[in-house]
């Protein structure tokens, strides 16, 4: 069983901003996020999109997100 649950993209973005990611650029639904010590990450979801557990786990590996950050 996955430790991740499905969340709305709006909640995911809020959690990333909470742990230190900053939006550096935006074009449509694509947002470029940056955090010192990490490669830039492109966040390409609409606010109401549902992000499933599998994709959330992949995003977590690239961003340092943890389940308790929500």
PDB file of N, CA, C and O in Angstrom:
ATOM      1  N   UNK A   1       0.829  -1.178   0.000  1.00  0.00           N
ATOM      2  CA  UNK A   1       0.000   0.000   0.000  1.00  0.00           C
ATOM      3  C   UNK A   1       0.877   1.247   0.000  1.00  0.00           C
ATOM      4  O   UNK A   1       1.904   1.298   0.677  1.00  0.00           O
ATOM      5  N   UNK A   2       0.463   2.241  -0.762  1.00  0.00           N
ATOM      6  CA  UNK A   2       1.224   3.471  -0.900  1.00  0.00           C
ATOM      7  C   UNK A   2       1.021   4.380   0.313  1.00  0.00           C
ATOM      8  O   UNK A   2      -0.054   4.403   0.913  1.00  0.00           O
ATOM      9  N   UNK A   3       2.061   5.120   0.661  1.00  0.00           N
ATOM     10  CA  UNK A   3       1.941   6.083   1.755  1.00  0.00           C
ATOM     11  C   UNK A   3       1.298   7.379   1.257  1.00  0.00           C
ATOM     12  O   UNK A   3       0.948   8.250   2.054  1.00  0.00           O
ATOM     13  N   UNK A   4       1.146   7.502  -0.055  1.00  0.00           N
ATOM     14  CA  UNK A   4       0.579   8.695  -0.663  1.00  0.00           C
ATOM     15  C   UNK A   4      -0.909   8.503  -0.921  1.00  0.00           C
ATOM     16  O   UNK A   4      -1.367   7.386  -1.162  1.00  0.00           O
ATOM     17  N   UNK A   5      -1.652   9.592  -0.869  1.00  0.00           N
ATOM     18  CA  UNK A   5      -3.066   9.587  -1.226  1.00  0.00           C
ATOM     19  C   UNK A   5      -3.268  10.591  -2.363  1.00  0.00           C
ATOM     20  O   UNK A   5      -2.433  11.472  -2.566  1.00  0.00           O
ATOM     21  N   UNK A   6      -4.336  10.468  -3.079  1.00  0.00           N
ATOM     22  CA  UNK A   6      -4.629  11.422  -4.145  1.00  0.00           C
ATOM     23  C   UNK A   6      -4.909  12.796  -3.555  1.00  0.00           C
ATOM     24  O   UNK A   6      -5.560  12.922  -2.518  1.00  0.00           O
ATOM     25  N   UNK A   7      -4.405  13.824  -4.234  1.00  0.00           N
ATOM     26  CA  UNK A   7      -4.657  15.203  -3.801  1.00  0.00           C
ATOM     27  C   UNK A   7      -4.925  16.060  -5.030  1.00  0.00           C
ATOM     28  O   UNK A   7      -4.564  15.689  -6.147  1.00  0.00           O
ATOM     29  N   UNK A   8      -5.547  17.186  -4.820  1.00  0.00           N
ATOM     30  CA  UNK A   8      -5.752  18.159  -5.889  1.00  0.00           C
ATOM     31  C   UNK A   8      -4.425  18.868  -6.144  1.00  0.00           C
ATOM     32  O   UNK A   8      -3.617  19.039  -5.230  1.00  0.00           O
ATOM     33  N   UNK A   9      -4.208  19.279  -7.389  1.00  0.00           N
ATOM     34  CA  UNK A   9      -2.971  19.962  -7.757  1.00  0.00           C
ATOM     35  C   UNK A   9      -2.774  21.233  -6.934  1.00  0.00           C
ATOM     36  O   UNK A   9      -1.642  21.596  -6.613  1.00  0.00           O
ATOM     37  N   UNK A  10      -3.852  21.898  -6.597  1.00  0.00           N
ATOM     38  CA  UNK A  10      -3.763  23.119  -5.789  1.00  0.00           C
ATOM     39  C   UNK A  10      -3.147  22.819  -4.419  1.00  0.00           C
ATOM     40  O   UNK A  10      -2.345  23.604  -3.913  1.00  0.00           O
ATOM     41  N   UNK A  11      -3.523  21.681  -3.817  1.00  0.00           N
ATOM     42  CA  UNK A  11      -2.965  21.280  -2.515  1.00  0.00           C
ATOM     43  C   UNK A  11      -1.488  20.907  -2.658  1.00  0.00           C
ATOM     44  O   UNK A  11      -0.670  21.231  -1.797  1.00  0.00           O
ATOM     45  N   UNK A  12      -1.163  20.228  -3.748  1.00  0.00           N
ATOM     46  CA  UNK A  12       0.220  19.828  -3.997  1.00  0.00           C
ATOM     47  C   UNK A  12       1.114  21.048  -4.149  1.00  0.00           C
ATOM     48  O   UNK A  12       2.194  21.106  -3.560  1.00  0.00           O
ATOM     49  N   UNK A  13       0.674  22.020  -4.933  1.00  0.00           N
ATOM     50  CA  UNK A  13       1.462  23.235  -5.115  1.00  0.00           C
ATOM     51  C   UNK A  13       1.648  23.966  -3.791  1.00  0.00           C
ATOM     52  O   UNK A  13       2.741  24.457  -3.509  1.00  0.00           O
ATOM     53  N   UNK A  14       0.605  24.044  -2.977  1.00  0.00           N
ATOM     54  CA  UNK A  14       0.707  24.706  -1.675  1.00  0.00           C
ATOM     55  C   UNK A  14       1.722  23.995  -0.781  1.00  0.00           C
ATOM     56  O   UNK A  14       2.477  24.650  -0.062  1.00  0.00           O
ATOM     57  N   UNK A  15       1.747  22.659  -0.819  1.00  0.00           N
ATOM     58  CA  UNK A  15       2.707  21.902  -0.014  1.00  0.00           C
ATOM     59  C   UNK A  15       4.137  22.149  -0.496  1.00  0.00           C
ATOM     60  O   UNK A  15       5.053  22.266   0.317  1.00  0.00           O
ATOM     61  N   UNK A  16       4.331  22.228  -1.816  1.00  0.00           N
ATOM     62  CA  UNK A  16       5.675  22.496  -2.348  1.00  0.00           C
ATOM     63  C   UNK A  16       6.152  23.892  -1.945  1.00  0.00           C
ATOM     64  O   UNK A  16       7.309  24.070  -1.563  1.00  0.00           O
ATOM     65  N   UNK A  17       5.272  24.868  -2.030  1.00  0.00           N
ATOM     66  CA  UNK A  17       5.646  26.228  -1.627  1.00  0.00           C
ATOM     67  C   UNK A  17       5.953  26.289  -0.130  1.00  0.00           C
ATOM     68  O   UNK A  17       6.831  27.036   0.302  1.00  0.00           O
ATOM     69  N   UNK A  18       5.231  25.506   0.645  1.00  0.00           N
ATOM     70  CA  UNK A  18       5.430  25.466   2.105  1.00  0.00           C
ATOM     71  C   UNK A  18       6.811  24.916   2.478  1.00  0.00           C
ATOM     72  O   UNK A  18       7.395  25.342   3.475  1.00  0.00           O
ATOM     73  N   UNK A  19       7.340  23.966   1.682  1.00  0.00           N
ATOM     74  CA  UNK A  19       8.652  23.380   2.026  1.00  0.00           C
ATOM     75  C   UNK A  19       9.829  24.120   1.376  1.00  0.00           C
ATOM     76  O   UNK A  19      10.967  23.654   1.437  1.00  0.00           O
ATOM     77  N   UNK A  20       9.551  25.272   0.755  1.00  0.00           N
ATOM     78  CA  UNK A  20      10.657  26.099   0.280  1.00  0.00           C
ATOM     79  C   UNK A  20      10.780  26.270  -1.221  1.00  0.00           C
ATOM     80  O   UNK A  20      11.686  26.970  -1.675  1.00  0.00           O
ATOM     81  N   UNK A  21       9.917  25.667  -2.002  1.00  0.00           N
ATOM     82  CA  UNK A  21       9.944  25.893  -3.445  1.00  0.00           C
ATOM     83  C   UNK A  21       9.363  27.261  -3.736  1.00  0.00           C
ATOM     84  O   UNK A  21       8.440  27.706  -3.054  1.00  0.00           O
ATOM     85  N   UNK A  22       9.904  27.934  -4.753  1.00  0.00           N
ATOM     86  CA  UNK A  22       9.421  29.256  -5.147  1.00  0.00           C
ATOM     87  C   UNK A  22       9.093  29.223  -6.633  1.00  0.00           C
ATOM     88  O   UNK A  22       9.796  28.593  -7.423  1.00  0.00           O
ATOM     89  N   UNK A  23       8.033  29.898  -6.994  1.00  0.00           N
ATOM     90  CA  UNK A  23       7.657  29.985  -8.401  1.00  0.00           C
ATOM     91  C   UNK A  23       8.534  31.042  -9.065  1.00  0.00           C
ATOM     92  O   UNK A  23       8.527  32.203  -8.655  1.00  0.00           O
ATOM     93  N   UNK A  24       9.294  30.641 -10.097  1.00  0.00           N
ATOM     94  CA  UNK A  24      10.181  31.584 -10.771  1.00  0.00           C
ATOM     95  C   UNK A  24       9.644  32.029 -12.118  1.00  0.00           C
ATOM     96  O   UNK A  24      10.045  33.067 -12.644  1.00  0.00           O
ATOM     97  N   UNK A  25       8.721  31.229 -12.684  1.00  0.00           N
ATOM     98  CA  UNK A  25       8.195  31.568 -14.003  1.00  0.00           C
ATOM     99  C   UNK A  25       6.857  30.867 -14.184  1.00  0.00           C
ATOM    100  O   UNK A  25       6.652  29.773 -13.658  1.00  0.00           O
ATOM    101  N   UNK A  26       5.944  31.490 -14.927  1.00  0.00           N
ATOM    102  CA  UNK A  26       4.643  30.884 -15.195  1.00  0.00           C
ATOM    103  C   UNK A  26       4.234  31.166 -16.632  1.00  0.00           C
ATOM    104  O   UNK A  26       4.372  32.284 -17.128  1.00  0.00           O
ATOM    105  N   UNK A  27       3.731  30.137 -17.283  1.00  0.00           N
ATOM    106  CA  UNK A  27       3.189  30.307 -18.632  1.00  0.00           C
ATOM    107  C   UNK A  27       2.010  29.353 -18.760  1.00  0.00           C
ATOM    108  O   UNK A  27       2.197  28.145 -18.900  1.00  0.00           O
ATOM    109  N   UNK A  28       0.809  29.885 -18.712  1.00  0.00           N
ATOM    110  CA  UNK A  28      -0.389  29.055 -18.737  1.00  0.00           C
ATOM    111  C   UNK A  28      -0.462  28.229 -17.462  1.00  0.00           C
ATOM    112  O   UNK A  28      -0.366  28.763 -16.357  1.00  0.00           O
ATOM    113  N   UNK A  29      -0.634  26.917 -17.625  1.00  0.00           N
ATOM    114  CA  UNK A  29      -0.697  26.052 -16.446  1.00  0.00           C
ATOM    115  C   UNK A  29       0.681  25.540 -16.036  1.00  0.00           C
ATOM    116  O   UNK A  29       0.799  24.825 -15.041  1.00  0.00           O
ATOM    117  N   UNK A  30       1.723  25.894 -16.786  1.00  0.00           N
ATOM    118  CA  UNK A  30       3.083  25.454 -16.457  1.00  0.00           C
ATOM    119  C   UNK A  30       3.749  26.469 -15.532  1.00  0.00           C
ATOM    120  O   UNK A  30       3.794  27.665 -15.822  1.00  0.00           O
ATOM    121  N   UNK A  31       4.257  25.970 -14.426  1.00  0.00           N
ATOM    122  CA  UNK A  31       4.966  26.816 -13.472  1.00  0.00           C
ATOM    123  C   UNK A  31       6.355  26.230 -13.239  1.00  0.00           C
ATOM    124  O   UNK A  31       6.497  25.028 -13.016  1.00  0.00           O
ATOM    125  N   UNK A  32       7.354  27.062 -13.292  1.00  0.00           N
ATOM    126  CA  UNK A  32       8.722  26.626 -13.023  1.00  0.00           C
ATOM    127  C   UNK A  32       8.997  26.936 -11.560  1.00  0.00           C
ATOM    128  O   UNK A  32       8.883  28.081 -11.121  1.00  0.00           O
ATOM    129  N   UNK A  33       9.360  25.900 -10.813  1.00  0.00           N
ATOM    130  CA  UNK A  33       9.647  26.055  -9.390  1.00  0.00           C
ATOM    131  C   UNK A  33      11.137  25.858  -9.151  1.00  0.00           C
ATOM    132  O   UNK A  33      11.779  25.044  -9.815  1.00  0.00           O
ATOM    133  N   UNK A  34      11.672  26.596  -8.212  1.00  0.00           N
ATOM    134  CA  UNK A  34      13.090  26.486  -7.866  1.00  0.00           C
ATOM    135  C   UNK A  34      13.226  26.424  -6.349  1.00  0.00           C
ATOM    136  O   UNK A  34      12.448  27.017  -5.602  1.00  0.00           O
ATOM    137  N   UNK A  35      14.247  25.681  -5.925  1.00  0.00           N
ATOM    138  CA  UNK A  35      14.585  25.570  -4.505  1.00  0.00           C
ATOM    139  C   UNK A  35      16.093  25.373  -4.420  1.00  0.00           C
ATOM    140  O   UNK A  35      16.644  24.540  -5.140  1.00  0.00           O
ATOM    141  N   UNK A  36      16.767  26.118  -3.558  1.00  0.00           N
ATOM    142  CA  UNK A  36      18.222  25.966  -3.449  1.00  0.00           C
ATOM    143  C   UNK A  36      18.613  24.513  -3.144  1.00  0.00           C
ATOM    144  O   UNK A  36      18.039  23.866  -2.268  1.00  0.00           O
ATOM    145  N   UNK A  37      19.597  24.029  -3.886  1.00  0.00           N
ATOM    146  CA  UNK A  37      20.102  22.672  -3.682  1.00  0.00           C
ATOM    147  C   UNK A  37      19.356  21.600  -4.461  1.00  0.00           C
ATOM    148  O   UNK A  37      19.709  20.424  -4.374  1.00  0.00           O
ATOM    149  N   UNK A  38      18.328  21.982  -5.224  1.00  0.00           N
ATOM    150  CA  UNK A  38      17.534  21.038  -6.010  1.00  0.00           C
ATOM    151  C   UNK A  38      17.465  21.532  -7.450  1.00  0.00           C
ATOM    152  O   UNK A  38      17.481  22.739  -7.692  1.00  0.00           O
ATOM    153  N   UNK A  39      17.387  20.598  -8.418  1.00  0.00           N
ATOM    154  CA  UNK A  39      17.169  21.044  -9.805  1.00  0.00           C
ATOM    155  C   UNK A  39      15.767  21.648  -9.939  1.00  0.00           C
ATOM    156  O   UNK A  39      14.849  21.263  -9.215  1.00  0.00           O
ATOM    157  N   UNK A  40      15.610  22.590 -10.862  1.00  0.00           N
ATOM    158  CA  UNK A  40      14.298  23.199 -11.085  1.00  0.00           C
ATOM    159  C   UNK A  40      13.276  22.133 -11.436  1.00  0.00           C
ATOM    160  O   UNK A  40      13.609  21.099 -12.014  1.00  0.00           O
ATOM    161  N   UNK A  41      12.031  22.397 -11.080  1.00  0.00           N
ATOM    162  CA  UNK A  41      10.943  21.452 -11.338  1.00  0.00           C
ATOM    163  C   UNK A  41       9.810  22.191 -12.043  1.00  0.00           C
ATOM    164  O   UNK A  41       9.389  23.260 -11.601  1.00  0.00           O
ATOM    165  N   UNK A  42       9.320  21.617 -13.140  1.00  0.00           N
ATOM    166  CA  UNK A  42       8.192  22.197 -13.853  1.00  0.00           C
ATOM    167  C   UNK A  42       6.905  21.553 -13.374  1.00  0.00           C
ATOM    168  O   UNK A  42       6.717  20.342 -13.493  1.00  0.00           O
ATOM    169  N   UNK A  43       6.030  22.371 -12.837  1.00  0.00           N
ATOM    170  CA  UNK A  43       4.739  21.936 -12.308  1.00  0.00           C
ATOM    171  C   UNK A  43       3.708  22.274 -13.371  1.00  0.00           C
ATOM    172  O   UNK A  43       3.472  23.450 -13.648  1.00  0.00           O
ATOM    173  N   UNK A  44       3.087  21.256 -13.975  1.00  0.00           N
ATOM    174  CA  UNK A  44       2.214  21.483 -15.136  1.00  0.00           C
ATOM    175  C   UNK A  44       0.819  20.924 -14.921  1.00  0.00           C
ATOM    176  O   UNK A  44       0.356  20.083 -15.691  1.00  0.00           O
ATOM    177  N   UNK A  45       0.156  21.387 -13.885  1.00  0.00           N
ATOM    178  CA  UNK A  45      -1.196  20.921 -13.580  1.00  0.00           C
ATOM    179  C   UNK A  45      -2.123  22.121 -13.424  1.00  0.00           C
ATOM    180  O   UNK A  45      -1.696  23.204 -13.024  1.00  0.00           O
ATOM    181  N   UNK A  46      -3.398  21.911 -13.747  1.00  0.00           N
ATOM    182  CA  UNK A  46      -4.430  22.894 -13.431  1.00  0.00           C
ATOM    183  C   UNK A  46      -4.829  22.674 -11.976  1.00  0.00           C
ATOM    184  O   UNK A  46      -4.714  21.559 -11.468  1.00  0.00           O
ATOM    185  N   UNK A  47      -5.291  23.711 -11.306  1.00  0.00           N
ATOM    186  CA  UNK A  47      -5.602  23.638  -9.877  1.00  0.00           C
ATOM    187  C   UNK A  47      -6.559  22.508  -9.510  1.00  0.00           C
ATOM    188  O   UNK A  47      -6.422  21.908  -8.444  1.00  0.00           O
ATOM    189  N   UNK A  48      -7.516  22.213 -10.369  1.00  0.00           N
ATOM    190  CA  UNK A  48      -8.524  21.203 -10.023  1.00  0.00           C
ATOM    191  C   UNK A  48      -8.132  19.791 -10.445  1.00  0.00           C
ATOM    192  O   UNK A  48      -8.880  18.851 -10.179  1.00  0.00           O
ATOM    193  N   UNK A  49      -6.982  19.613 -11.094  1.00  0.00           N
ATOM    194  CA  UNK A  49      -6.535  18.270 -11.496  1.00  0.00           C
ATOM    195  C   UNK A  49      -6.266  17.408 -10.269  1.00  0.00           C
ATOM    196  O   UNK A  49      -5.764  17.893  -9.256  1.00  0.00           O
ATOM    197  N   UNK A  50      -6.601  16.135 -10.370  1.00  0.00           N
ATOM    198  CA  UNK A  50      -6.338  15.169  -9.298  1.00  0.00           C
ATOM    199  C   UNK A  50      -4.986  14.507  -9.591  1.00  0.00           C
ATOM    200  O   UNK A  50      -4.764  14.013 -10.696  1.00  0.00           O
ATOM    201  N   UNK A  51      -4.099  14.499  -8.620  1.00  0.00           N
ATOM    202  CA  UNK A  51      -2.782  13.865  -8.758  1.00  0.00           C
ATOM    203  C   UNK A  51      -2.819  12.592  -7.923  1.00  0.00           C
ATOM    204  O   UNK A  51      -2.990  12.639  -6.705  1.00  0.00           O
ATOM    205  N   UNK A  52      -2.656  11.449  -8.595  1.00  0.00           N
ATOM    206  CA  UNK A  52      -2.753  10.158  -7.930  1.00  0.00           C
ATOM    207  C   UNK A  52      -1.514   9.793  -7.137  1.00  0.00           C
ATOM    208  O   UNK A  52      -0.491  10.473  -7.220  1.00  0.00           O
ATOM    209  N   UNK A  53      -1.610   8.710  -6.363  1.00  0.00           N
ATOM    210  CA  UNK A  53      -0.508   8.295  -5.491  1.00  0.00           C
ATOM    211  C   UNK A  53       0.786   7.962  -6.240  1.00  0.00           C
ATOM    212  O   UNK A  53       1.874   8.294  -5.771  1.00  0.00           O
ATOM    213  N   UNK A  54       0.672   7.308  -7.396  1.00  0.00           N
ATOM    214  CA  UNK A  54       1.876   6.940  -8.146  1.00  0.00           C
ATOM    215  C   UNK A  54       2.638   8.151  -8.631  1.00  0.00           C
ATOM    216  O   UNK A  54       3.852   8.240  -8.451  1.00  0.00           O
ATOM    217  N   UNK A  55       1.933   9.087  -9.247  1.00  0.00           N
ATOM    218  CA  UNK A  55       2.568  10.302  -9.742  1.00  0.00           C
ATOM    219  C   UNK A  55       3.065  11.161  -8.585  1.00  0.00           C
ATOM    220  O   UNK A  55       4.108  11.806  -8.687  1.00  0.00           O
ATOM    221  N   UNK A  56       2.330  11.169  -7.508  1.00  0.00           N
ATOM    222  CA  UNK A  56       2.745  11.928  -6.330  1.00  0.00           C
ATOM    223  C   UNK A  56       4.067  11.395  -5.772  1.00  0.00           C
ATOM    224  O   UNK A  56       4.914  12.173  -5.334  1.00  0.00           O
ATOM    225  N   UNK A  57       4.243  10.088  -5.787  1.00  0.00           N
ATOM    226  CA  UNK A  57       5.504   9.485  -5.344  1.00  0.00           C
ATOM    227  C   UNK A  57       6.667   9.889  -6.227  1.00  0.00           C
ATOM    228  O   UNK A  57       7.767  10.137  -5.733  1.00  0.00           O
ATOM    229  N   UNK A  58       6.430   9.958  -7.543  1.00  0.00           N
ATOM    230  CA  UNK A  58       7.481  10.380  -8.470  1.00  0.00           C
ATOM    231  C   UNK A  58       7.848  11.839  -8.238  1.00  0.00           C
ATOM    232  O   UNK A  58       9.026  12.198  -8.242  1.00  0.00           O
ATOM    233  N   UNK A  59       6.837  12.677  -8.036  1.00  0.00           N
ATOM    234  CA  UNK A  59       7.086  14.098  -7.767  1.00  0.00           C
ATOM    235  C   UNK A  59       7.871  14.252  -6.465  1.00  0.00           C
ATOM    236  O   UNK A  59       8.769  15.089  -6.373  1.00  0.00           O
ATOM    237  N   UNK A  60       7.533  13.450  -5.467  1.00  0.00           N
ATOM    238  CA  UNK A  60       8.208  13.529  -4.169  1.00  0.00           C
ATOM    239  C   UNK A  60       9.700  13.233  -4.300  1.00  0.00           C
ATOM    240  O   UNK A  60      10.518  13.882  -3.647  1.00  0.00           O
ATOM    241  N   UNK A  61      10.060  12.265  -5.134  1.00  0.00           N
ATOM    242  CA  UNK A  61      11.477  11.933  -5.321  1.00  0.00           C
ATOM    243  C   UNK A  61      12.247  13.103  -5.916  1.00  0.00           C
ATOM    244  O   UNK A  61      13.419  13.302  -5.597  1.00  0.00           O
ATOM    245  N   UNK A  62      11.596  13.879  -6.779  1.00  0.00           N
ATOM    246  CA  UNK A  62      12.262  14.995  -7.451  1.00  0.00           C
ATOM    247  C   UNK A  62      12.248  16.286  -6.644  1.00  0.00           C
ATOM    248  O   UNK A  62      13.025  17.201  -6.915  1.00  0.00           O
ATOM    249  N   UNK A  63      11.358  16.361  -5.644  1.00  0.00           N
ATOM    250  CA  UNK A  63      11.184  17.626  -4.929  1.00  0.00           C
ATOM    251  C   UNK A  63      11.455  17.560  -3.431  1.00  0.00           C
ATOM    252  O   UNK A  63      11.535  18.600  -2.778  1.00  0.00           O
ATOM    253  N   UNK A  64      11.597  16.361  -2.875  1.00  0.00           N
ATOM    254  CA  UNK A  64      11.819  16.243  -1.440  1.00  0.00           C
ATOM    255  C   UNK A  64      10.544  16.319  -0.620  1.00  0.00           C
ATOM    256  O   UNK A  64      10.600  16.479   0.599  1.00  0.00           O
ATOM    257  N   UNK A  65       9.410  16.209  -1.266  1.00  0.00           N
ATOM    258  CA  UNK A  65       8.113  16.265  -0.579  1.00  0.00           C
ATOM    259  C   UNK A  65       7.909  15.005   0.240  1.00  0.00           C
ATOM    260  O   UNK A  65       8.299  13.916  -0.180  1.00  0.00           O
ATOM    261  N   UNK A  66       7.298  15.150   1.410  1.00  0.00           N
ATOM    262  CA  UNK A  66       6.987  14.015   2.288  1.00  0.00           C
ATOM    263  C   UNK A  66       5.499  14.014   2.584  1.00  0.00           C
ATOM    264  O   UNK A  66       4.866  15.067   2.511  1.00  0.00           O
ATOM    265  N   UNK A  67       4.921  12.875   2.913  1.00  0.00           N
ATOM    266  CA  UNK A  67       3.478  12.826   3.208  1.00  0.00           C
ATOM    267  C   UNK A  67       3.052  13.780   4.321  1.00  0.00           C
ATOM    268  O   UNK A  67       1.944  14.313   4.277  1.00  0.00           O
ATOM    269  N   UNK A  68       3.892  14.000   5.297  1.00  0.00           N
ATOM    270  CA  UNK A  68       3.531  14.886   6.404  1.00  0.00           C
ATOM    271  C   UNK A  68       3.564  16.378   6.021  1.00  0.00           C
ATOM    272  O   UNK A  68       3.190  17.227   6.830  1.00  0.00           O
ATOM    273  N   UNK A  69       4.008  16.700   4.797  1.00  0.00           N
ATOM    274  CA  UNK A  69       4.051  18.095   4.358  1.00  0.00           C
ATOM    275  C   UNK A  69       2.671  18.621   3.954  1.00  0.00           C
ATOM    276  O   UNK A  69       2.513  19.818   3.714  1.00  0.00           O
ATOM    277  N   UNK A  70       1.688  17.750   3.879  1.00  0.00           N
ATOM    278  CA  UNK A  70       0.327  18.171   3.500  1.00  0.00           C
ATOM    279  C   UNK A  70      -0.451  18.620   4.685  1.00  0.00           C
ATOM    280  O   UNK A  70      -1.612  19.007   4.551  1.00  0.00           O
TER     281      UNK A  70
END
